[in-house]
Amino acid sequence: MLTSEFLDGTRHVIYPWNQSQIENLKSSLPPNLSVGSDAHAQAWVEAFAAYGYEVPFEKVRPLIGMGGDQLIPTNI
């Protein structure tokens, strides 16, 4: 279990994801992401949000092209 402290002093508990959770997140993305890197990044932002993680588009966008197995740990 990892914890993170926000600027306002609140704490957020982050539980490491298991492989099943990573696969579920990856499968929740649209199958055809060739519509562009911005759409791909936005899909990741929305998928993270669905699992309770607020990851800004600006943080995800430069990472498009990484595999999900690298992108997910980089952002949570």
Secondary structure, DSSP 8 states (H G I E B T S, - for coil): -EEEE-TTS-EEEE----HHHHHHHHHTS-S--TT-HHHHHHHHHHHHHHTT----HHHHGGGTTS-HHHHHHHH-
